Amino acid sequence: VPKHIADSTVRRLSLYLRFVEEALERGLRTISSDTLAELSGTTSAQVRKDLSFFGSFGKRGLGYPIPELAGRLREILGLGREWRVVIVGAGRIGSALAHYPGFALHGFTIVGVYDNDAAKIGRNWDGHPIRDIAQLARDATREKPDIAVLAIPADTAQATADLVVRAGLRAILNFAPTPLRVPDNVTVKTVNMALELEGLSYALAHNR
Amino acid sequence: VPKHIADSTVRRLSLYLRFVEEALERGLRTISSDTLAELSGTTSAQVRKDLSFFGSFGKRGLGYPIPELAGRLREILGLGREWRVVIVGAGRIGSALAHYPGFALHGFTIVGVYDNDAAKIGRNWDGHPIRDIAQLARDATREKPDIAVLAIPADTAQATADLVVRAGLRAILNFAPTPLRVPDNVTVKTVNMALELEGLSYALAHNR
């Protein structure tokens, strides 16, 4: 496996895995690059190129063997391992995410829930006691979380990201509607619902 | 305003608006292209180019006048209008979105909540009765919704999108982890949490 794969390739591999798993559930044995391309909105040449990174699968003209392809994609994407997650911001967005079936499917386990609101700290949140965000660095030395989910407002997001990075975490899923600055060895993925809503609003206003 | 602005430009305009509104709240009068560029992770030349689409603002060297810029960006993005939204899938994701402050800020008003689960239909969901998805087309002729939020599993997403398009809606916010095929006059924005989770998992597994 090459050391650095572009984000856009990783995103396509995720899509391929989705369709390969669906095909597996339906009992299919093989899937062609043409079918994967059509489902994923790309070309079959792109599919073959993406999958050739990881060695050769199956025989020309027979399609990719589904169970092997699924296993290889899951391995590449780091699935099947346990990732330890802290939720920062004990509100509805964090809760929706924690109950999202994909969260457990990806091996994501919640090890702590944090907030900075004294009225919330100590209360119960889906079975987790809400902890003071000031405790994060201390807890992290013991619990070794991998990922922080930031489900907090934009104005505290950068300061909280700095705190998460100082606590030694190297991955952030950011729901705050603002870009975050982090060191190169930390990965941030932003789910910016405000941007998506404004994209829809723009399209409707301009009658596209 | 030009007829077709690239999605990437619309996304930057959304980011600029966020920072301009924060500057407005702090009582600032002007903001420079350098500052907007740094906050948004782009170049000042790009900022000037993006904003020049919409006529000239302020004087060279004095920065952009903040209230005018905020007003113009809001207008371009179609904010300040009411957009009528139906939520399809009466679960936690739709609920988190409906309570997200950005939802009301963008003028998004929920006019109906739908599900296909007979056990849910007729029950109360955050003040809305859950309706049968089979009713959508009939309701839409009367209520004229603009946007459908699809908070449903991948395997029913395309069939539901087809139904939404036949009912005359022209914008979809898709939370199902699958791409949707729609006609050219319909805009889809996908919030794919599974892709973001797999991107983080990949980065952690490969120790980037």
Contacts between the chains, C-beta under 8 A, distances in Angstrom:
chain1	res1	chain2	res2	distance
A	1	B	206	7.6
A	3	B	206	7.3
A	4	B	208	7.5
A	5	B	202	7.8
A	7	B	199	6.7
A	10	B	198	7.1
A	10	B	199	5.6
A	10	B	202	5.1
A	11	B	195	5.5
A	11	B	199	6.9
A	13	B	198	7.9
A	13	B	202	7.9
A	14	B	194	6.7
A	14	B	195	4.9
A	14	B	198	4.3
A	14	B	199	7.4
A	15	B	179	7.2
A	15	B	195	7.5
A	17	B	198	7.7
A	18	B	154	6.7
A	18	B	177	6.2
A	18	B	178	6.5
A	18	B	194	7.4
A	22	B	154	7.7
A	22	B	155	7.3
A	39	B	179	7.9
A	40	B	179	7.0
A	41	B	179	5.3
A	76	B	202	7.2
A	76	B	205	8.0
A	77	B	198	4.9
A	77	B	201	5.7
A	77	B	202	5.1
A	77	B	205	7.2
A	78	B	198	7.9
A	78	B	201	4.0
A	78	B	202	5.3
A	78	B	204	5.9
A	78	B	205	2.6
A	78	B	206	7.2
A	79	B	198	7.2
A	79	B	201	6.0
A	81	B	201	7.6
A	81	B	205	6.7
A	83	B	200	7.6
A	83	B	201	6.3
A	83	B	204	6.3
A	92	B	92	7.7
A	92	B	95	6.6
A	92	B	96	4.2
A	92	B	99	5.1
A	92	B	100	7.7
A	93	B	96	4.9
A	93	B	100	6.9
A	95	B	92	6.6
A	95	B	96	7.0
A	96	B	92	4.2
A	96	B	93	4.9
A	96	B	95	7.0
A	96	B	96	3.7
A	97	B	193	6.8
A	99	B	92	5.1
A	100	B	92	7.7
A	100	B	93	6.9
A	100	B	193	6.2
A	102	B	177	6.6
A	102	B	193	6.2
A	102	B	194	4.4
A	102	B	197	6.1
A	103	B	197	7.0
A	106	B	194	7.4
A	106	B	197	4.7
A	106	B	198	6.7
A	106	B	201	5.8
A	107	B	201	7.4
A	108	B	197	6.7
A	146	B	204	5.6
A	147	B	200	5.9
A	147	B	204	7.3
A	154	B	18	6.8
A	154	B	22	7.7
A	155	B	22	7.4
A	170	B	203	7.9
A	170	B	204	6.8
A	171	B	200	4.6
A	171	B	203	6.1
A	171	B	204	5.5
A	173	B	196	6.0
A	173	B	197	7.2
A	173	B	200	6.2
A	177	B	18	6.3
A	177	B	102	6.6
A	178	B	18	6.5
A	179	B	15	7.2
A	179	B	39	7.9
A	179	B	40	7.1
A	179	B	41	5.4
A	185	B	208	7.4
A	187	B	199	7.4
A	187	B	200	6.1
A	187	B	203	3.9
A	187	B	204	7.5
A	187	B	208	6.3
A	189	B	196	4.1
A	189	B	197	7.9
A	189	B	199	5.1
A	189	B	200	5.7
A	190	B	196	8.0
A	191	B	191	5.9
A	191	B	193	6.3
A	191	B	196	5.7
A	193	B	97	6.8
A	193	B	100	6.1
A	193	B	102	6.2
A	193	B	191	6.3
A	194	B	14	6.7
A	194	B	18	7.3
A	194	B	102	4.4
A	194	B	106	7.4
A	195	B	11	5.5
A	195	B	14	4.9
A	195	B	15	7.5
A	196	B	173	6.1
A	196	B	189	4.1
A	196	B	190	8.0
A	196	B	191	5.7
A	197	B	102	6.1
A	197	B	103	7.0
A	197	B	106	4.6
A	197	B	108	6.6
A	197	B	173	7.2
A	197	B	189	7.9
A	198	B	10	7.1
A	198	B	13	7.8
A	198	B	14	4.3
A	198	B	17	7.6
A	198	B	77	4.9
A	198	B	78	8.0
A	198	B	79	7.1
A	198	B	106	6.7
A	199	B	7	6.7
A	199	B	10	5.6
A	199	B	11	6.9
A	199	B	14	7.4
A	199	B	187	7.4
A	199	B	189	5.1
A	200	B	83	7.6
A	200	B	147	5.9
A	200	B	171	4.6
A	200	B	173	6.2
A	200	B	187	6.1
A	200	B	189	5.6
A	201	B	77	5.6
A	201	B	78	4.1
A	201	B	79	6.0
A	201	B	81	7.6
A	201	B	83	6.3
A	201	B	106	5.8
A	201	B	107	7.4
A	202	B	5	7.7
A	202	B	10	5.0
A	202	B	13	7.9
A	202	B	76	7.2
A	202	B	77	5.1
A	202	B	78	5.4
A	203	B	170	7.9
A	203	B	171	6.2
A	203	B	187	3.9
A	204	B	78	5.9
A	204	B	83	6.3
A	204	B	146	5.6
A	204	B	147	7.3
A	204	B	170	6.8
A	204	B	171	5.5
A	204	B	187	7.5
A	205	B	76	8.0
A	205	B	77	7.2
A	205	B	78	2.6
A	205	B	81	6.7
A	206	B	1	7.6
A	206	B	3	7.3
A	206	B	78	7.2
A	208	B	4	7.5
A	208	B	185	7.3
A	208	B	187	6.2
